[in-house]
Amino acid sequence: MQNLQGKHILLGVCGGVAAYKMANVASALHKAGAKVSVIMTENATQFITPLTFEAITNHPCIVDTFTREFPHDITHISLAKTADLILVAPATANVIAKLAHGIADDMLTTVLLASRCKKLIAPAMNTAMLESPVTQDNLKILEKYGACIIAPASGLLACKDIGSGKLPEPKVLIDYIMRELAREKTLAGTRVTITAGPTRESLDPVRYLTNHSSGRMGYAIAREAMLRGAEVILISGPVALDPVPFVQIQQVITAQHMMQAVQKVLPATDILIKAAAVADYRPISISDHKIKKMEGDQQITLERTDDILGWVARNRRQGQFVCGFSMETQDMMANSAAKLDRKKLDMIVANNLKVEGAGFGVDTNVVTIITRDGAVELPLMRKDEVAGKLLDMIEQRFQIKKDNENKI
Ligand code: CTP
């Protein structure tokens, strides 16, 4: 989990059955290094005790507006001033209504009124209460005042109704917090397209040709770019990975599909990172029926797929930054430098499949980042760390490129 060291997160827990889920949220944030302060409404204490949050966060959990926990401070003002973010979850219809209309009649609503930081509101209630026009209007008012409303999940509710109104799982709530706090927004306003995973080329309705790419490197880059505030499109071959939150994922199967997807998004892309392992060949034809076995050997005739980066080199517009990947098993530096030139790239990330800890299907990688100015060899790292280093270097060069173009 990303580091939240130095961040102060305030959790506002209201009186809904889902209040128990907030123990997991508090625990995950505390483990990520954040200072977590929990404020509960009186009603919330019917569902989960303040002691649970105190034990998890190592901080007093506050219910009473006139608490004497911090005798030298005006507690509600000091909490409001020091919080980097407030998540109200589960947010009941009653608390949402109070927040929308500036009513501050308990500690939670008072702190929210006094705070200037980003507020995330996760409504959780019965479907009829959620869909009632007054709740919908109140949510719109909160949005107008700058709060981010986290869409409730659908399913079986505590009241046995089935519908919208469930509090999303802790992982989803934490994704929202991470997006706000985990990184400086160094890529805000930048459109980043990433390709990831393998492609798959059918032979018949049963069989296909592919490679061992798991997509982990490309997905890690997509996540890192999203955390840095970029608008991210992830063009993904078939992989067994969870989607990256807040990233637009376009699923593709073949090299041709990937080519079409890249062609469509390239004009509106600022930075293109091609981490996908694209098939260079496909069967010259796809049999309509399963190919039956016969006596003797069988041969498959293959034809070349389009080189997507080759097309990008011919069609990219000025100012775009293009980074390729190069997977080799021998002569890594020479082959990768040749690809940098041939494909007119700004950068290429080279890795040697024969090096321990590098390549497909593992959580680590050993890469060398090559540009026209030279090469930077990185040690064995987790793929999310490689993604961070890679984006640091891209950001720096993308800026230099932009500055140079502005001078012309
Ligand atoms: N690539 C591409 N289109 C292809 C094949 C590869 O855009 N049809 C991209 C990959 O996404 C990667 C880069 O080209 O960013 C290098 O891929 P790689 O397979 O290492 O190199 P190739 O150019 O295909 O050369 P070779 O297979 O001969 O090593």
Boltz pocket constraint, residues with backbone or C-beta under 6 A from the ligand:
constraints:
  - pocket:
      binder: B
      contacts: [[A, 195], [A, 255], [A, 274], [A, 275], [A, 276], [A, 277], [A, 278], [A, 279], [A, 280], [A, 305], [A, 306], [A, 307], [A, 308], [A, 309], [A, 310], [A, 323], [A, 324], [A, 325], [A, 326], [A, 327], [A, 328], [A, 339]]
      max_distance: 6.0
